Amino acid sequence: MALLDIERLTVRYGAIQAVQDAGLSVAQGEIVTLLGANGAGKSSLLNACMGLVPLAGGEVHFDGHLISAERTEAIVRRGMTLTPEGRRVFPSLTVQENLEIGAAASRDLRQKSKMQREEMYALFPRLKERFQQLAGTLSGGEQQMLAIARSLMSEPRLLLLDEPSLGLAPNIVDQIFDIIASLRRRGVTILLVEQNAELALDVADRGYVLASGRVVLSGKPAELRSAGLERVYLGAA
């Protein structure tokens, strides 16, 4: 059984249809990437999974449970969380305070937050060096590390990562993807939305391609590379 199973997902913003009848699945332990050009509907799909935007149709199942109508807090407690596009850290709070917010989903997590923070500092040594620094004064790469670490504070079984390389220097992007690969070794299942198709396919087990809100390609990285991703990104699919 898939850990995440999305069936005929549709998202609309007024007259605009952002996602149409999209389906995908993610098995326990996989990294699955969701590719597509700007405006293809990738972020809308992730937000719909987390209950951040309403579904106009379809269903989302997590660990065998229908979660389409659940609130975001309940979905996080079930074990799924999102690192949003653009990082969205709390700039006026310290690194440590941002991490503590990530553990606020349940009493058990709050009680374990100190231990969780130490795990995050081991995974992201740069954050340990800056734990008392205001998040808004961190570099872009450091903010992305903090955003991922904040998501991991909820001990997710499935992490939704939205454009983790966006706006970062190439050397920092390489660091972020090294971290993504290390998360797999820690047992975290990941659904990765990413513009950099080559890097995403390097770490992924499987992938899907969205074009105009529809899934137009799916398969293993080698299959997607041979299927002509360039045509999809240019809108020829």
N, C-alpha and C positions, 0 to 999 in steps of 0.2 A: 504493500500500500504506500502511495506517495505521502510524504510529509505535508506538502502543499499541492493542492489540486484545484486548478482554476478552470471553470467550464463556461463557455459562451459569455464571457464577461463583457458588459457594455457600460460605458460611461459617457454621459452627455453633460455639456455645460450650455444650457439653453438649447439653441438650435444647432450648436456645434457638437458633433459626435467625435469624442476623443479616442475611444476604444470601441471596437465593434466585434462582438462574438469571438473574443480572444480566448484561447485555451492553452494552458501549459501545466507542467507538473515538475516538482522538485522532490527527489528522493532523499532520505536521510543520508547525510555525509557528502552529498554532491555540492559542487559549485556549478550553478547554471547561470549562464549569462543571457541577458535580454538586450539585443542590439537594435539600432535603428537611427535614422536621421533625426535632427531636431524637429519636434512637433509630431513625432510618430505615435505618441501616446504612452511612452514607457513610464514616465513619472506618474501619470494618471492611473496606470495599472497598479503600480506599487501603492499609491495612496488609497486606492479602492480596497486593496487587500487589508490595509490597516484600519479601514473604517473612517478614513479622513475625508473621503468624498462618497456620496451615495451611488449605489449601483442602479443603472437603468435596466439592467437585465443580467441574467447569469448567476452563478454561485461560486463562492470561495470556500473550500474545505481545508481545514488545518488539523492534522493528526486525526483524521476521521470525523471531525466535528464541523458542522455547517456554521461558519462564522460571519456570513454575509451581513447579518443584521446586528452584529454585536458592536458595542462601543470599543473605541481604541484601547482604553485601559484594560478591558477584559481580554482583548486580543494579546496585549503585552503580557498579561498574567498567564495566558496559555503558553507563551514561549516564543512569540514572534515580535520582532521589533524592526524599526526603520532608522537608518542613518540618512537623513534627507539630503537632497541636492543643495549645494551652497552652504553646507556645514551647519549653519544656524545654531551656533553655540550662544550661551547667554553672556554677552560681552562684559557686563558690569559685575559678574560673579567670577570668583577665582577658579582655577583649574579643578581644585578639590571640590568646590561647591557644585560645579557642573557635573562632576562624577556622582556626587551624592544624589542629585536629581535623577540620574539614571537608575538609581536603586530605590526610587520612591514608589514603585508599582505595588509593593506588598510589604507587610510588616516583617516577613522573614528576610526579604532582601535588605530592608533597612537595618535589621539586626546584624546582618553579615557584611554591611557596607565597608567596614574598615578592612576586612580580609579581601574583599573584592577590589578595593582601591589598590592594595598592595600588589594584587595580580596584574592590574592594569599598569601600574608603574613598572613592573617587571617586563611587561610586553612593550610598553612605550617609555623607555628611560628618559626621553626628552621631557615628558610630562612630569616625571618625578622631580626633575631639576627645576621645574616651573610651577610646582603645585600651589604656591601662594600668589602666583601672578594672575592678573585679570585676563580672562579669556580673550577680550577684545584687543589686547596688546600682543597676542601671539602672532606668529607668521601664518600664512595660509596653510602651509603643510602641517604646522603644529595644531592649528584649529581642526584640520581634517582628522588628525590622530585623536584629538580630544572628542570629536563627534563620534568616531567609531568606538572609542573606549567608553563613552557615556552610554552608547547602545548596549555594549557588552556587559555593563553593570547590572542589567536585568537578567543575566544568564540566559540569553535566548537559545532556543534550539534551532531557530531559523533567523538569519540576519538578512534584511533587505538593504542593499547598498546602492544608493542612487548617485551616480556620477562621481565616484570618489576622486578621480583625477582632474576634475574640472578646475581650470585656472591655476594649476600648479606647475612649477618648473619641472623639466624632464627628470632631473636627479631625484626630486621629491616623489614624483609619480612612481619611479622604480621602487622607492622605499615603501610606498603605500601598497604596491602590488606584492612586495615581499611579505608584508604584514597579512594581506589577504590569503596568501598561500600558507602562512603559518597558522592562520585561524582554522583552516581545514584540518591541519595536524592536531589541533586542539579539539576537534570534533564538532565544530560549528558548521552547520549547513548554510549556504549562501545563495541568494538570488541577486545577481549583480547586474545593474544597469550601467552601461558604459559606452561612451562615444568612441573610445580608442579600441576598435575591434580587435586589432592584433594582440594587444596586451590582454584583453579580456579572454580571447580564445586560448591564449597561452596557459591560463590558469584554470579554465573551465573544463568540466567533463562533457557538458552538452550546451547547446545554445538555441535560442529562438530569435527570429528577426521580425520586427514590427515595421509595417509600412502603412501609413494612413489609418492607424488604429487596428489593423488586422495582422495576424500572424501569417507571414508569407513563406517562411523557411524555418526548418528545424532540423537538428541533427547533431552529430559530433563535430568538434572543431574542424577536422579535416574535410568533412562533408560540406560544411558551410563555406570554407575557404574555396572549395572547388566549384561551388554553386554560383559564384559570381556576386559576392556581396556588394561590389562597386555598383552594379546595376540597381540594386535595391536602394542603396544610399542616394543614388541619383534619381530615384523615383521611377525606374523603368519596370519594376515588378508589377 
